[in-house]
């Protein structure tokens, strides 16, 4: 049994480690978590959620708040086809959201180069006749021109 440096409670360190990893995807005993304090699951969770937990990015050296960076990564990772992907998927290192997003961008560009067939623009996605029908049915709304000019759409009608 370990004793929490924060609340003084005795706790099962292995169980706390397992619970914390399940909740946050990182280990309580890892690197410099919480300035190497021995914390129970409850105190570690409170520290994480109250913005008392910071790390240093092992790639760029920037000090960052883990929860804030998780939120930033989650908000921006969809741009790279990574919806619902944890930031830890980008690297085995402890990295900030900016570095994780940079890695995601590089991987996305590499995937685009390897699979150009998924990213080719085939005449704006739909042919001019289909685009003209949609455009006309929407009252000739400029937001529904699918990249075609007014003249091209008019001619197709």
C-alpha positions as CSV (number, residue, x, y, z in Angstrom):
1,X,0.0,0.0,0.0
2,X,1.2,3.5,-0.9
3,X,0.4,6.7,0.9
4,X,-0.8,9.7,-1.2
5,X,1.5,12.7,-0.8
6,X,-1.5,15.0,-1.2
7,X,-4.3,13.7,1.0
8,X,-2.4,11.2,3.1
9,X,-4.7,8.3,2.3
10,X,-3.3,4.8,1.9
11,X,-4.2,3.3,-1.5
12,X,-3.5,0.4,-3.8
13,X,-0.9,1.9,-6.2
14,X,-1.4,-0.8,-8.9
15,X,-5.2,-0.2,-8.9
16,X,-4.7,3.6,-9.0
17,X,-2.2,3.2,-11.9
18,X,-4.7,1.0,-13.8
19,X,-7.6,3.4,-13.3
20,X,-5.6,6.5,-14.2
21,X,-4.3,4.9,-17.4
22,X,-7.8,3.9,-18.4
23,X,-9.1,7.4,-17.8
24,X,-6.1,9.5,-19.2
25,X,-4.1,7.1,-21.4
26,X,-0.9,7.7,-19.3
27,X,0.7,6.3,-16.2
28,X,0.7,7.9,-12.8
29,X,4.2,6.7,-12.3
30,X,5.4,8.0,-15.7
31,X,8.2,10.5,-16.0
32,X,7.6,13.7,-14.2
33,X,3.8,13.4,-13.6
34,X,2.8,15.7,-10.8
35,X,6.5,16.5,-9.9
36,X,7.1,12.9,-9.0
37,X,4.6,12.9,-6.2
38,X,2.9,9.7,-5.1
39,X,-0.8,10.5,-5.7
40,X,-3.9,8.4,-5.3
41,X,-6.3,8.2,-8.3
42,X,-8.7,10.8,-6.8
43,X,-6.0,13.4,-6.1
44,X,-4.3,12.8,-9.5
45,X,-7.7,13.2,-11.2
46,X,-8.4,16.4,-9.3
47,X,-5.0,17.7,-10.3
48,X,-5.6,16.9,-14.0
49,X,-9.0,18.4,-14.1
50,X,-8.2,21.5,-12.0
51,X,-5.4,22.5,-14.4
52,X,-2.6,21.7,-12.0
53,X,-0.9,19.2,-14.3
54,X,1.7,20.4,-16.8
55,X,4.3,18.5,-18.9
56,X,7.2,19.6,-21.0
57,X,7.0,18.5,-24.7
58,X,9.7,16.1,-25.4
59,X,9.9,17.3,-29.0
60,X,9.8,21.1,-28.8
61,X,10.4,21.7,-25.1
62,X,7.2,23.8,-24.6
63,X,5.5,23.5,-21.2
64,X,1.8,22.7,-21.7
65,X,-1.3,21.7,-19.8
66,X,-2.2,18.2,-20.7
67,X,-6.0,18.6,-20.6
68,X,-6.0,21.8,-22.5
69,X,-3.7,20.3,-25.2
70,X,-5.9,17.2,-25.4
71,X,-8.9,19.5,-26.1
72,X,-6.9,21.5,-28.7
73,X,-5.8,18.3,-30.5
74,X,-9.3,16.8,-30.5
75,X,-10.7,20.1,-31.9
76,X,-8.2,20.2,-34.8
77,X,-7.3,16.6,-35.6
78,X,-10.3,16.1,-37.8
79,X,-8.6,18.2,-40.4
80,X,-6.3,15.2,-40.9
81,X,-8.9,12.5,-40.9
82,X,-8.2,11.6,-37.3
83,X,-11.5,12.1,-35.6
84,X,-11.6,10.4,-32.2
85,X,-7.9,9.7,-32.3
86,X,-5.9,10.3,-29.0
87,X,-3.0,12.6,-29.2
88,X,-0.8,9.8,-27.8
89,X,-1.3,8.0,-31.1
90,X,1.0,10.5,-32.8
91,X,4.1,9.6,-30.8
92,X,5.5,7.5,-27.9
93,X,7.0,10.7,-26.6
94,X,5.1,13.2,-24.4
95,X,4.3,15.9,-26.9
96,X,2.1,19.0,-27.0
97,X,-0.9,19.4,-29.3
98,X,1.1,21.6,-31.7
99,X,3.7,18.9,-32.2
100,X,1.0,16.2,-32.4
101,X,-0.8,18.2,-35.1
102,X,2.4,18.7,-37.0
103,X,3.0,14.9,-37.1
104,X,-0.7,14.4,-38.1
105,X,-0.2,16.9,-40.9
106,X,2.9,15.2,-42.1
107,X,1.3,11.8,-42.0
108,X,-1.8,13.1,-43.9
109,X,0.4,14.6,-46.6
110,X,2.3,11.4,-46.9
111,X,-1.0,9.4,-47.2
112,X,-2.2,11.9,-49.9
113,X,1.1,11.3,-51.9
114,X,0.7,7.5,-51.5
115,X,-3.0,7.4,-52.4
116,X,-3.7,10.3,-54.8
117,X,-6.7,8.5,-56.2
118,X,-8.6,9.3,-53.0
119,X,-7.9,13.1,-53.4
120,X,-8.2,13.8,-57.1
121,X,-10.8,16.3,-58.0
122,X,-12.9,14.8,-60.8
123,X,-14.7,17.8,-62.4
124,X,-15.6,19.3,-59.0
125,X,-17.1,16.1,-57.7
126,X,-20.3,16.1,-59.9
127,X,-20.8,16.7,-63.6
128,X,-22.0,20.0,-64.8
129,X,-25.5,18.8,-65.6
130,X,-26.1,17.5,-62.1
131,X,-24.6,20.6,-60.7
132,X,-26.9,22.8,-62.9
133,X,-30.0,20.9,-61.7
134,X,-29.1,21.4,-58.0
135,X,-28.1,25.0,-58.6
136,X,-31.4,25.8,-60.4
137,X,-33.5,24.0,-57.8
138,X,-31.9,26.1,-55.0
139,X,-32.9,29.3,-56.7
140,X,-29.5,29.7,-58.4
141,X,-27.8,30.1,-55.1
142,X,-24.1,31.0,-55.5
143,X,-23.3,28.5,-52.6
144,X,-24.5,25.7,-54.8
145,X,-22.4,26.2,-57.9
146,X,-20.0,23.3,-57.2
147,X,-17.1,25.2,-58.7
148,X,-18.7,25.8,-62.0
149,X,-19.3,29.3,-63.5
150,X,-22.7,30.8,-63.9
151,X,-22.3,30.5,-67.7
152,X,-21.4,26.8,-67.5
153,X,-24.4,26.1,-65.3
154,X,-26.8,28.1,-67.5
155,X,-25.5,26.3,-70.7
156,X,-26.1,22.9,-69.0
157,X,-29.7,23.8,-68.2
